[in-house]
Structures are given as C-alpha cells and as structure tokens.
Amino acid sequence: MASSAALTTTHLPTLRALLDEWSAKQPPANPFASPTQDMANRLSDEKAGELHGKDIIVAFRTRPPLPNEAEEKFHASESKESAPVEGQGTEGGEEKGEVVAEAVTKVEFCSGVTATSAEPGTFVAHVPGFKWSGPTLTHKSYEADLAFGSTTDNDEVYQRTVIANDMVPLALSSGIACILAYGQTGSGKTYTMEALEHCIARDIFVAARHVGARLLHTEEQAKAASEHADPSEELKPEGVFEFSVTFLELLGKRAVDLLEPAEGLPVDAQGNATRKEVPIHEDKNGDVRPRLISRVVDSAEQLDELITTALAHRRTSVTLRNATSSRSHAVLTIRVVNKLMPFAEPGQLLLVDLAGSERYEDSKAHDKQRMLESRENNNSLMSLKECVRAKAKMATEEGFVHIPWRSNKLTMLLKPIFDIESRQPSKTLIIAHVSPHIQDTVHSVNTLSYAAPFKTSPPRPRGPAPYDAADPRTWDHAQTAAWLTQAFTKRQRARVANAHKLRAERAAKDGTKVAPPPDTGAPLALVVDVGRLCPPGMTARHFGQLYTTEFVQRTLACAHLSGSGSNREFTPSVVKNMAAEVGGALTYLILTAKTRKRRAIMQSRKVMDLDAYGTTPYTTVPGTSVRMPEAGSPEHSLFSRWTNEQFLAAAQRRGPHWFEELNAAVIKAREEKRSTDRAELDTLFRMMEEEYPASGDAPAA
C-alpha cells in the first residue's frame, strides 16, 4: 500500500535507514557523455540546426531542497498520550482529565529520487509503502534522454538541452522548436523556464548574427558572379532576421494576453488583473493564431525586459505546496522572419511553462475556484500527453497515427509541432520536474510515468523501398538528380520564355525587332549545377530533411551567374525564387505520398470481415430497403439478372417516383392485410422490367 505524506513523515527514520542501505549498494552514477565546454561554440557552428537525432527529447530534473522546507511542509508526531483515566492524578500539579499535548519533532530532508545516470538519463524513485510488518521502500526506475540531479544549475541545463539540440538555430532556419516544462506544483518548473527564457533572449541575437553573416556571404558571392546586382536593400548580419514576441496565458479554456497593459483593469479576489479573453480557434487556412499583441524586439535587452514584464502579469495563487503557485499555462512564442528569404516560413520558438499537476491530497483544501482550476489543468495535461505520445509513436511506425491536437485549447496552440502535414521541421524538448522530498514521491512517480513514455529511439534503418515515381522517399541518387534536373530545366525555360516575351512587347512598342524565341527542344545550359547540389549518395529523402533556407542557400552556392549566354536573365533573386519553388515542389510530393499511404491504411481498416460474424439471413436490394429473396428461390433467380449498378441507375432515373411506388405498395398491402415483403418485391420487379426489359438493355432516354 502506498504511503501518504503524513505517514511517510512519521516513519522517516526507518525509511532513511532503508534508503541508506540501498544507496550503499549502488555503483557510481554515470556522468554526461561530453563536458559542457564542447557546446560553447554550437551557436556559431555552420552545421548547427541540421536535422539529426530525435524529434522529441525528454529530460528529468529535480531541484535542491529549500532551507527549512521539509519542516514547514511536513509534520509528524513523536508521541501522543491518551487522556488519563478519570479519578487518576497527574504529576507536576496537572489537573485530572488533562490531555498531554503532542510533541512535534523536527522533520529533516530525506531524498525521494536519485539520478543514477545523467546520459542516458535514469531517475530512481523511492516509493514508501506500509505493510503489516512495517514501513517498506520500493525503488522504481525511469529512463529519459537526460537526467539532472539537484546539484545541476540552470546554465548547464540550458547548455545540455537547448544548445546541444540546436533549438535556437532550428528556429532561425524556418523550423519550430518547442520546450515544455511539466511537473508537480512546487517542483521548480517556473524557475527552470524563466532561466531558459532569459538565456535564449541572451543568445538568440548572437546566433542570428552568425547565421545572417553566413547567408549574406553566400548572397554576396552570387552577386559578384552575376553581371548586375539586385537593387535590393543592403542588409547587415544583425538585420537579416526580425523577431516578434507574443505571450499568452491559458487558464482552463480561457486565454488572455499577458502583454496587455494592466493599468486600469479590474482585479479579482486574488489581486490578479482581469484581462479580456482571447478566442483560440482555427482560421480558414487551418492556422491557429490568436489575436495577441505582437511586440517587435531588436536586442537581447528588449526581449529580456519584455519577458520579465509579462511574467509579472501571470496569475498565481497560494496552495498547500507553493505560496506562489502558477495556476495557468504560459506560452511564450518568438517568431523569426528571414528578410533575406521572405518566401521561407517564419521560424518559431515555443516556450511553454505548464501549470502544476495536483493530486487530490494537494488540492482538497482549495476553494471551488481552485478546484475547478486544478481539474481544467489536469484535463489539458492529459490531452497534451496523448498528443506527444502519438507524435513519438510516429517516429517508430510507418502506419497511420492520429494526433488528437484539437481536443484541447492547449494542444491547439501547439498545432505547429503536432500537425502531421506541416512542412516545417520541429523538435520538442520536455523537461519533467519532480520534488526532491520523499513525502512527494507518490506524485513524482506520476510525473515520471507521464513523461518517460515520450522517450523514443531514432527510426530504425529499413531496407530500400520499392521504387515509386510519385514518392520521393523511394528515389535513389540517380533518380533524385534526374528529377532536380527536370525541375530546374522546366523553371529555367519558363523564365527565359517570359523574358523573351517581355522584350518582344517592348520592341513592338518601340517599332524594333528582337531575335526569335529560343528553341524549347535545344539543349539548355542549366544555371544550377545539379551535380554539385546533389553529390553522390544524396537522395530526395535527404533533401526533404533540409530547411527551406538551407536548400536555397545550397542552390545559390551551386549557381553559375556569369551573366553570359542563356544565363544572362538570371540574378541571385531569380535563382532563389527558383530554388524555393523546387524545394516546395519536392516537399509537396513527400507530403502527398505520406497522405496517400495514410489514406490507404485507413481505407483498409474500414473493410469489415462479415464472415467473422456469420452470413446474414438476407441482404437488401441496392438503392432500397427491400429484402433480397433468399438464395435458391425462384424470385432470387429472377432478380439476379440485374446488377447492383443497374438497380442504382434505375433508382436515379425514376427519382422520387421510385420510393413513392414502393411506399404505396406497402400501404396498400397493409390495408388488404397481405405480405408487405411480397408487395415490395412485385413492385420492384415491375419497375425493373420497365427500366430493363428482358433483352437487358435500358430504355432510351
């Protein structure tokens, strides 16, 4: 039987002895695979942001105990004397019948979780129990990608999660990076997320300068090779990206804007400002974009100040576990727009500080409003659990996996990471926080059980799939190079033809003539070197994993912009637009192939095996509710000369008269007390004879 917090505190000496006995038998904990210094230059690394590893990363973390926290939150009685029997005296002059007060001992900290391995991460939860023989201690192990013990500071957590998994460069490359903090109330979620948010605010502009400089370098090389440069505005590395920020608070089904000024707003009983509700729904394009205040930031200082101001507006309340408990989900969204490549999808950084999960033991003393908040928060966390599990399942299964992201407002806000048809690559980092106290171990087990199943392995390598011209995932190197050559050739010929048409129109206005249009069948010198763009070993599957910006950058680096011959019409801007079109077409083919496969799987699931339930005693005639005569009967042989398609075609031609005649036959049979089935068969036979005479041909229209 699991032990409550009060019972655990009462038997703390025994449980501490059992824990010391277990700890003495354990080997030293496994450290991290690499030192923190190895991640210092990842923000400026040219390969930062490339897709590698897993789409979902799971980390465990426990905080250190606060001073006097165990004594203040948990209490235990050392002894409790029963009341003296009436008539008996007491020593020290005490009156008869007086009850001796409880002697409360000082409660000291006892660890409830142990990190036995940092990478891969392993947490062991020490679950106290109680049997007839006395207190027991069960050790349950949970695995993750990373595990941070109580001595790990926020900077190392940031380096090994956000930096090591290239979350910032991913957002700068038109991808979506999402960080979720989950755990019990008072386990340190907000403490971790605020630190990560401020670290990202510090580093995102540094990374933007490095990536912007790299993109501008490629652009300048292409312009130098071209006969004339684009008349576009000259950008500096720090001006390539534009950052905008929104901050939303979700309490149950009600969302508010944390960037809305609080001056002049009414306050509730807890002193929190009552803001206007922001609706959350899909628009006509299928996007979920609440109408929030969006602030453009130009520096790390502005972003850091904006985060601090918005967090001060977040709703908090007093609970049994935390004096300033966050009663809502806070969603910080940083959108990144690439000015150099405006056709690319905006990148996003989603930083989600989830509301604390609570057990009944933690919330039983709450008022009605707090109880309702806890219920809504737990419902949204369960919906998030189903969505993340389904997304993790997609990494290991080829079949159709449904992600129910529409089931809750929280998961609707996170649609970019759950939409299976999204063209943007994404990564999700989940940091599960647990309390360090053994009195909270029962809840810690719930948290670890919630997050551990999200851990997945990279997709297992499979053999080559059969070639399918419509599925780029089955193409080898030669087929990929051939498709790229054809795609660039088609677009290059179209632009050459359009340029000739414009010159001819101008010449006609000036009264001059131009050279005849180029021969569409003649060999064409491609402006893009497909051999360099697609080196040996590279396939369409690899191109499908590239970001749009990276594909455009590679294409521009492989372009011949000499300004002579057939390439004189092509500037860097034209080549970038061509690359965006080709990359988009390839992504669309991959998505279409995936959708087609999912639909085929779903259609196969809809086919029912009727033999599993035995044969039905009768069937109905197509297009009617008339029972088909039993097999072997004379009537069945008469009806079998018409096919299902002929029955449906006859019903369509006769329109409403088809059912009117059948209904009239049934009514008349009931009045005459005859068999309605026989009346329907006779009427149906007569109508089919009229539509399809004995020759089997339909009458002329």
N, C-alpha and C positions, 0 to 999 in steps of 0.2 A: 504494500500500500504506500502510495506517495505521501510524503510528509508535508504538512503546512509550514508556513514561515515561523509561526509561534512554536510549534512542536520541534522544529529544527533548532531553533534558538535554545530551547530548554535542554536538548541533548547535545549541545555544541561541543562539550569536552570529549564525549565519546566519538562524535563524528570527526573531530580534528585528529584524534588518535588513529582512526581508520584511514584518514587521508594521508597522514604522515607515513603510515605503514605502506600504503600504495606508492607514494612518491619515492620512497627509498628503493623500490624495486625497478623503477623506470630508468631507461638509458638516457643520456643527454639529448636534449631537443635538437632536431635538425635545423640548421640555420638557413638563411636565404641563399639562393643559388649564386648570386652575384652581389658585390658591395654596392652601396649607394652611389659611390663616385662614378661608376660606369654609366649612370644615367644623366650625368650633368650636361652632356652635350647633345642629348637627343632632340632638343627643340630646334637646333640648328643643323641637324643631320639631314643630308639630302634625301635619304631614304625614309625619313620619319613620315609616318602617315600611310605607308604602303600596307596593304591588307596582309595580315599574317596572323597565325594563331586562331583564337576563337572569337566568336561574336559576343559571347556572354562570359564575363569574368566575375567570379564570386570570391569575396574576401570576408573573413571573420575578424571582429575586433572586440576587445574588452578593455575597459578603462581602469585606471587605478582607483582604489577606494579613497573617498574623501576623508579628511580628518573628522573623527567622532561620528562618521556616517552610520556605522553599524550600531552604535549605542543609541543614536537618535531614532533610527527607523525600526529597530527590532528590540523587543523587550522579553525578558524571561524571569520567572520567579525562582529564587533559590530554595525557598521553603514556604509552606503555607500551613499554619497551625489551625486546627479546628477549634471551634469555640469551646471553652471549658464547660464541664457539666455543672448545672445549676446547683448551688449549695457548696461548691468547692471553692476554696480561696485561691488567690494568686500571690506570687511572691512580688516583693517590691511595692506593696501597697496598692496593687491594681484592684479595681472593683470586680465583683463577681459577674460573670457573663460577658466580659470584655473580650473581643476578638483581637488576637495578635496580628499586627499588620504584616503584609508581605515584605520580605527582604529582597530587594531587586539587585541583582548582580550586574556588574559592568560587562556589556557584550562587546567582545573583541572580534575583529575581522577574521573570517575563515573563507578561503577561496572556493568558489563554486565551479570554475572552469580552469583548465590548464592547456596551454598551447604546446603540444608535443612535437609539432613540426611547423616550421614557418613557410616553407615552399617545397613541395605542395603543402598546403595548409591543413592542419589537423587540430581540432579542438576536442578535448575530453571533458564532458560534463559530469560532475559528481552529484548524482541524484540521491538525496537522503530518503530513506524509507523507514518503515516501522513494522516489525513482526512481533509475534508472541515472545520471542527470545530477546527482543530489544531493538535498538536502532541499527539500521543497515545502510550501506553506501554502495550504490551501483555506478559503474563508470561506463558512460556511453560515448562512443567516438563518432565524430562527424568530420567530413572531408570537404575542402574547398581548394581554390587555386592558391590563396594566400591566407595566412593567419597572423594577426598582430596581437601580441600579448600586452599586458598592462604597462610595460616599460617602453613601448614604441611611441614616439612623439608624432605629432601631426605632419611634420615636414617629411619624415620617412614614409608615412602612409601615402602622402601626395606623390612622392618620387616613385614608389613601387606600384602605384595604381594608375594615376593619371598620366604621368610622364612615361613610365615603362610601356604602357599600352597605347601611346601616341594618341591620346584623346584630343588634345589641342590641335595638332596638325591634321587630324581627321576632319575637324570642323572647318579648318582653313582650306580643305580640299573638297568642299561641297559634300562632306559626309555628315552624319548625325552621331554625336557622342552623348550618351545618357549615363548619369551617375545617380544611383538610388541609395538612400540611407534608410535602413529598416531596423526595427528593434523595439524592445520594451520601453515604456515611459521611464525616463531617467537613466537610460543606458549609455547616453553620450552621442546620440545621432546629430543633434543640432550643433554640438561642439565640433564634431568632425566636419560637417557640411559647411559651416561658416569658415573653418580654416581652409577647406578646399576651394571655396568660392573666392576667398581673398588671395590665395596662391595663384589661381587661374587668372584673376584680374591683374596680378603682378606679371605673369609670364606670357599671356596671350598676345600682347603687343610686341614683345620681344620676338616671339615665334613668327608673328605677322611680318615683321621687318625682314627676317631671313627668307621666308617663303616669297615675299614680294620682290626682294632683290634677285632671287633665282629666276622668277618669272620675267622680270624686266630684262635680265641678262639675255635670256633666250629671245625676247622680243627685239632687243637692240641688235643682236646678231642677224636676225632675219631682215631687219630694216637695212642694215649695212649691205647685205647681199642683194637687196632689191634696188631697182633703178630709181625709185622715188619712195619716200617715206610717207606714212599715213599722216594726214593733217590733224590727227587726234591730239588731245591734250597730253603734255608730258607729265607722267606720274613719278612720284618718288616712292621708294620702297615702303615707307610708312603710310602712304596714301593709296596703296593698291586695294586694301580691304576697308570696308565700312562696317562698323559694329553698332548694333541696336539691341536694346535690352528691354525685356518685359518681366514683370514679377507678379505672379498670381497666387492667391491663397484659396484653397478649396476646403470647405468645411462641410462634409456630407455631400449634398448635391448643390450647394450654394457656393459660387465662386465670386471673389471680389478682387479688385485691383489694388495691390499694395503700393503702387506708385502714385495713387490718387492722394492729393494733399489731405491731411487730416484736419486742417483748420476749419472750424465752423461745422464739423459733422457731429451729430448726436452720439452719445456713448451709452453702452448698455450697463447692466448691473455690475459687471466685472471691470468696468472702466475702459473697455475696448471700443474704438470708433466704429460706428455702424455705417458701413460703406454700401454703395449701390451694387446690386447683384449684376454679375456679368454672365449672359447666357453662353452655354457651351453646346454647340451643335455643328453638324457638317454643312458646308455650303454646297452650292450646285455643282462645284467641281470635285466634291468629296474631301475637301480640306477642312481641318478643324483649327480655326484661327479666331479665338475670342477677341472681341473689340477691347483691347487693352491699350493703355498709354505706352508708347514705344519711345524710349529715350536713346538718342544717338550719342555715343561716347567716343572721345578722341584720345584718351590717355588712360593709363592704369589708375591714376589718382581719381579721375571722374568715375570710373567703373567701381572702384573700391568704395567711394563715398556713396554712390547710388545703392550699392548692396547694403551698406550699413544703415542707411535711412530706411530702406524697405523692410529690413529685418526688425527694426524698431516698431514697425506698424503691425507686426504679426500678432495674432491672437494667442494669448496664454492664459492659463488658469491654474489654481492651486489644486493638487491631487495628493493622494497618500504617498506617492512615490517621488513627486517632484513639485517643488514650490512654484516653479515657473514652467509648467508643462505646456508644450506646443499642442494645441487642440486641433490642428489642421495640417493639411499638406501644403507645403510651399514649393512652387515650381518657378525656378529662375531660368529664363530662356535667353541665350545670347545668339543672335542671328548674325551671320557673317556673309556679306555680299562682296564678290570679287568684281571690282570696277574694270579690271583688265579683260575679264571674260564675263560680260554681263549675261551671256546665254547659259551659264552654268547655274545649277540650282543653289540657292543660298545654303550654306552650312549652318548647323545648329549645335549648340551645347545646352543640354537639358540637365539641370542640377535640381534634383527632387529630394527635399527633406520630408520624409513621410511622417505622418502623425504616429505617435507611440501606440503600439498594440497593448491592450489591457485585458487581464483576466477578471473574472467576477470578484475575486478576493481583493483586487486592487480598486475596483470601482463600486463596490457595494455601498459605500458611504456617500456616494455622489448624489447630487440632486437630480431631478428629472432631466434638466438640460444637459448635464454632464453625462448621464446615462445614454441619452439619445446621441450625443456626440461620439461616445465610445462605440455604440452599435454601428453608426454610419462609417466610422473609420475602419472598423473590423471588416465590414462588408466590402469596402473599396480595396482593402488589402487582400482579401480573398480573390477578388476579381483580378487584381494585379498578379497574384500567384498563378492563376490559371493561364493568363496571357504569357507570362515569362516561361512557364513550363512548356507551353505549346511552341514558343519560339525556340527554346533549347532543343525540343524534340525534332524540329525541322532539320537540325544540323546532322542528325544521325539516320533520318528516314527519307526515302525517296518518294514516298506516297504523299497523299494529301493530308495536311494538318490544319485544322481550323483554329484560328486565333480569335477568341471572342472579345475583341477590344471595344466593341460597342456596348458591353454590358454595364459599364460604369463611367461616370464623368472623368475619373482619374485616368483610366485606360484610354479614353477618347483623347485626352490631352497628349497622351504618349503614342498616338497613332503613328507618327513617323518611324518609330522603331518596331512597330508591330504589323504594319501594312506589308503583306507579302508581295504586293505588286509595286512597291516603291522602287524607284531606280537609284536611290541614294544608298550607299553602303552605310552600315551603322554598327556601333559597338555599345554594349551595355555593361556597366560596372555596378555590381550590387555589393554593398558593404553591410553585413549583418552585425548589429551591435548587441552584446549581451552584458548583463550586470555581472560584476565580479563576485558578488556575495553568494554564499551557499544557500541563503534563505530564498534567493530568486532563481535557483537552479531549475525548478519546475518550469518556469516561464522561459528560461534560457533554452531549455530543451525544445520548447515550442518554436522559438525563433530559429534555432539551428535546423530543426526538422523542416521548417518553412523554406530556408534558403539553400540547404545542401542539395536538393534535387535539381537546382538550376545549373549545377556544375556539369559540364559536358566535355567530351573529348572532341578534337577536330575530326571532321568527317573521315571515315576510313577510306583508304585508296581502293578503288574498284577497277576492274578491267575495262578496256576500251568499249564504249557503247557502239552498237551498230550505226553505221553512217546514215544520217538523215539530213537531206539538203535544207530542210526548214528548221533544223535545230543546231545552232552554232556550237552547242556543248559537245557534239559528236564529231566536229571537224578536226582534222589533223593540221600540221603546219602548211602543207601544200594547198589544201582546200581553203584555209584561212587566208593565205597570201593571194590566192586567186579571187576570193570574194572582195578583199580590200582593193585589189587592182581594178576589179569591175566597178566597185562603188565609187572610187575616186575618178575613174575614167568617165563614168556617167555624169558626175557632177562637173568635171572639168569641161567636157564637151558642151554641157548646158550653159556654162558661164561664157565660153568662147562664142557660142551661137548668140547669146544675149548681147554680148559686147559688139559683135558684128552688126546686129540688128540696130543697136543704138547709133553706131557710126553711119549706117545706111540712112537712118532717119535724119540725122544732122546733115549728111551730104545732100539729101534730097531738098532740104530747106535752103542750102547754100547753092544748089544747082551744080554740084560736082558729083563725081562718081567714086565709088570705092571698089576695092578688089572683090572678086566673087567670094562667097562664103566658103569656109574650109570644108573639105570632103569628110563626111562623117565616117566613111569606111577606111580612110587612110590611117596608118599607124600614128599614134599620139605619144609624144614625149610627156610623161606624167610629171607634174610639178612636185609630187611627193615620191620620194624613194621608198617604195614598199619593201624592198629588200632590207633596208636599214630599220624601217619601222617595225617589221616583223622578222626578226632574226631566226635562224634555225632553232627549232624546239619550242617556239612560241605558238600558241594556238588561240582560237577565239575565246576559249574559256579564260585564258589569262587576260585578254583584252576586256572581257566582261567584268573582271575584278578591279580594273583601273578606274580612278575617278575621272570625271569629265575634264577637269583642269589638267590632270596628268596626261590624258590621251591627247589633248590639244597641244600641250607643251611638247610632247614627243613628236607629234606630227609636224609642228612648226620647225623643230630642230632637224627634221629629215627632209625639208623642202628645198628645192633649187629655185631661188628667186634671183636669177641672173639678170632678168629684165630684157632678155633677147628671145627671138624666135616665138614659139607658141606660148611662152610663159610671160610675155610682156604684160598681160592683163591681170596678173596675179600679184597682189600685195599681201603683206602679212595678215591684214584683216580678212581678206578673202580666203586665205588658207585656213585661218582659224574657224571661219564660218563653215567651210567645207568639212573640217575635222569634227566640228560639233555635230553636223548632220550625219556623218558616217558613224561616229560613236553612238549617237542616239538611235540610228537605224539598227546597229548591232545589239544594243541593249533591248530594243523593242522586240527583235527576233528572239532573244533569250527569254524575255518575259512571256511572249506569246507561246513559246514552246513549253514553258513551265505551266502556264494556264491550260493549254491543251491537254497536257498529261494529267493535271489535277481533275479536269472535267471528265476525262476518260475513266479515271479511277472512281469518281463519284457516280458516273452512269453505271459502272459495273456493280456498284453497291446497291443500286436501285432495282436490279433484276432479282426477283424472288423465285425461289425454287418451290413451285407449287406441289411437286411430288413429295416434299418433306411433310406435308400435311395431308397427303392422300388426294385422290381425284375428287373433284366436285361432282355432285349428282347431276348437275345440269349447268349449262352456260347460257348467256343471253345473246340474242342476235345483235350484231354491231349496229349502233345508232338507235337502239330501242332497249326497253326493259322486258321484252318478250322472251320467255324461256325457249331455248332451242330444244326441239324434240330429242328424246333420248336416242343414243346411237343404236342402230339396228332397226329402228322403227320405220314404217313406210314414209311417214312425214319427214323423217330426217333425210332420207334419200332424195326426197323432192327438194328440200331446202339446200342440200349440199351442192346443187348445180350452180349456185350463185356464190361468188367470193365475198370476202369481207369488204373489199373495195367497192363492189357493186352495191352492197347494202348501203354503205355510207354515201355513195354517189346518188342513189335513188332518194335517200332522205334529204339530201341537199337540194336536189332538183324540185322536189314537191314542197319543200319549205314547211310552213306551219300546217299545211293540209295533211302532212304525214302523221303527225301526232294527233290532229283533230279526228281523223278517221279511226285511229286506234282507240282513242278515248271514247268515241261514240259507240264503237263495237262493244267495249267493256260495259258501258252504261246500259245498253240495250240487252246484253246478256244477263246482267243482274236483274233487270226488270222482268225478263222472261224466265229467270231462275235457271239459266244454262251455265255451262262452264265458261268462265271468263278467259282461261288459257286457250281453250279451243277457239273462241271467238277472235282472240288476237291473232292466232296462227292463220285462221281462214282469211282475215282481213289483210294480214301481211302478205300471204301468198298471192292474193288477188292484186295487190298493188305492185308486187314484184313481177307478176305476169304482165301487167300493163307496161311496166318500165322495160322489162327484158322478156320478150316473147320466147317461145320455145326455141327459136333459132339462136338465142343467146346474145343477140345484138340489141343495143339500146335504141329506143325510138329516136327518130330525128328530132332535133330541137326545133 
